[in-house]
Amino acid sequence: MHKSWNIGGRLTSAVAVLLAGAALLSAGPAAADPQVGRGYNADGGNWSGYVTAGREFSSVSAQWTEPAVTCNATTDAFAPWVGLGGFGTNMVEQTGVETSCAAGVPVYRAWYELAPAPPVYYDDPVGPGDLISAEVTRAGTRYTLTVTDHTRNWSRTVARSYNGSNTSAEFILESPTGTFPNFGTVTFTGASVDGRPLSTFTTLALDARGGYDDHTGALAGDTFSVSYRHGAAAG
C-alpha cells in the first residue's frame, strides 16, 4: 500500500506557475516546456495525462484498456486513474487500476482513494486487455467512486462523505514510486468532465518527468493516448 499517491506538493515549478490562476492555462494542450525537448508538455513529475482546473467540478469519467506491462525493476508501478482535486493540493478523490512490479511480475489491482487517506484496494481480478471504466462524482461533500472491469463483468462503487478539493479534474497515468514499467501505450476514451468532452475545457497536458518517462499525445474530443518512452532523449 502506497503512503502517498498524488503528487500534490511535488508539482514541478513549471506546473505550479501554470496553476497559479486559471487565466494562466492556455486553451487546449499546454505549450511545450522550454526546459524539456521541443514538442513535449509541462513536466508533471510522476503524473502524465490531462488536467483541467480553475473552478468547481462535479464529475469526471473515462475508460481505457489495461496494457500488458513489462517490468524493468521491482520498484516499477503505475496507474491510470480519473479524479477530482489533487492538482496543487494533497486532497484528491480518485479511482483506477494499479500495476505493481514489487513481486517481480506485474500485479494488477483496482483501487480508490480519498487522499490524504491511503488507497483502498479491491480483490476483484484485473489483467492486461481488460476494458476498464472509472468515474468520480460528487454532490456537495458526498462522493461516489466507481470502477468497472467490463471484460470480467464486475463493478465496485463506494460512496463517502469527504470535505475534499474539487477545483481540478484529472485523467492521469501516475507512478507512486516514481519509476514506470514499460506500459506501451494507454488510450483514454470517453474522457468527460461534468458530462462534457474534455476538449471543451481549458486543459493542461503533462508528461512524466518532462517527457523522459512518457509522453501525452494530442487531445481529440474525448480521446488521447500516453506512450512510454523511458530513457529516450527529449528533443
N, C-alpha and C positions, 0 to 999 in steps of 0.2 A: 504494500500500500504506500503510495507516494505521499509524503508530508506536505508537498507544495506542488499544485498542478498548474495554476495560472501564472502568467508572467508578472502581472501586477507591477510592482516597482522595478522589475527587471527590464522594463522597456528601455531600448537604447535612446540616447539623447535625441537622435533624429526623429524618432517616432514620437517622443514626448513633446517635442516642439510642435509637431503637427496636431497633437491632441489638445493643445492649449486653448483652442476655440474652434467651433465648427466652421467658422469662416476661413480657417487656415487649411481645411481639407479641400483639395481640388476636386472638380467634378470628374467622376469616373476614376479609374485607377490612378494612384499617385504617380507623379513623375519619378524618374529613376533617381536613386540616392547617389549623389556625386562621390560618396566615399566608397561606393561599390563599383561594379562594372557597368558600362553603358547598357541600357536596356533592362536593368534589374530594378526591383522595387525597394521600398523602405525596409530597413533592417528590423525584423520583428523579433530578434533574439531567438527564443525557441518556438516561436509561432510563425506559421505561414498561412496564407489564405486571404480572406477579405473581412474588413471591419467597416461598419457604418456607425457614426456617433453624432452627438450634438443635441439629442432630445430624448424624451422618454419613449421606450419601445415596449410593446406588449406581447409580441410573439416572433419566433424565428423557427424555421424548419428547412430541411433538405434531405436528400438521400444520396447514397454512394454505394459502390461495390467494394467490399473489403479486398485488398490486394494480397497476393501471395508474397510474403516477406522473406528476404534473405538477411540473416543476422550477420553483422560484422563483428560484434563483441557482445558479451553478456550484459553490458551497460546499455545496449540499444533498447529504445522504447519509443513508441509514437502512438498518437490517437487522433483520428478525425472526430470532430465534435461540432455541435452548434450550441450557442449560448447567448444569454443576456448579461450585460455587465462585464467586468473584468478588464476592460481596456483603460488602464490608468488607475485601477483600484484593485484591492485584493478580494472584493466581493464579486462573485460570478455564479450564475446558475447555468449548468451545462450538462449535456449528456452525449454519449457516443460509445465508441469501441476502442479499447486499448490493445495494442500488441506489444508484448514484452519479450525480450530475449534473455531474461535473467537465468532461465534454465538451460540456455544454450540453443534452444529451438524456439520458434515463435509460438507464443501462447496468446490467444485472443480472448478478451473479456469485455462484456458490455458493462457500463457503469453510469452513475450520475453523481453530481456533486453540487453542494451549496457551499462554496468556499467562503470563508477560510476553513470550514469544516473539511475533514478528509473525504475522499471519494468513497462511494458505496458500490461494490461490485455485485453483479448478478451471476448466478450459477448456470444460466442457460447457455447451451453450446453456441459458439460462433466460429466460423472458419473462413478461409480465403474463398472468394467467389460469392459470398453471401451478399444479398441486396439488403442494405440497412437504411432505415429512415429514422430521423430523430427530430424531436420538436420540444420547444420550451415555450410555455405560455404563462401569462400572469393576469390576475385580476386583483388589483390593489397589492396586497402583500401575500397573496396566495399564488403559489407557483405549481404548475403541473408539468412534469418532465416525462416524456415518453420515448422509448427506443424500441424499434421493431426489427426483427430479423424475418424478412418476407420469405426467404429461402427455406428456413427451418420452422416457419409458422409459429413463432412466439412473439409476444409483445409484453413489455413491462412499463407500467405507469405508476408514478408516485406523485402525491400532492402534499405540499408542505407550506406552512406559514413561515415567512422569512422576510426581514426588512432589508432587502438587497438593493443592488445597484441596477438601474435599467437604462442608463444613458449611452449604451452601446449594444450592438448586436453583432455576433461573430459567426463565421464559418471557417474553422481553423483545423490545420494539422499542427499538433504540438508534440514535442519530445519532453516529458517531465524530467528526464535525466540529462537532456542537452545533447544526446547523441542519437541520430536516426538510423534505423536499419534501412536497407535498400528496399523501398516500397514500390519502386517503379513509378506509376502514375495513379493518382486518385482523382476522380472526377466527381465534383458535387453537381447534382442536378436538382431542379425544383427549389433552388435556393430562394426563399422568400422571407420578407420581414413585414409584419403586420398585414399579411395577406397579399403583398405586392412583390413582384420580382425584384431581386436585389439590385438590378441595374437601374431601377427607378430612383434609387437613393444615391446620395453622395457617398463614395466609398474610398477606402484606402487599401491598397494591395500590399501585402507583406511577404518577404522572403526570409526564411530562417537563416540567421547569421548573414543577412545581406546577399543571399544567393549562393553562399558556399555550400549549404546543406541541401537546399532545394529551391525551386523557382515556381512562382504562381503565375499562371498564364492569364490572358485577357478574359474579361467577363463579357459573356454574350447572353443577355437576357437574364436567365436564372441559372446559368451553367458556367463553370470554369474548372480548370484542372491544375493540380500541383504535381510537379515532376521532381523526382530525386536526382541530385547532381553532386553528392558529397565529394569534396576534393577537387572538383573541376575549377579551373581558374576563372574567376569572374572577369568578364570583359566582353 
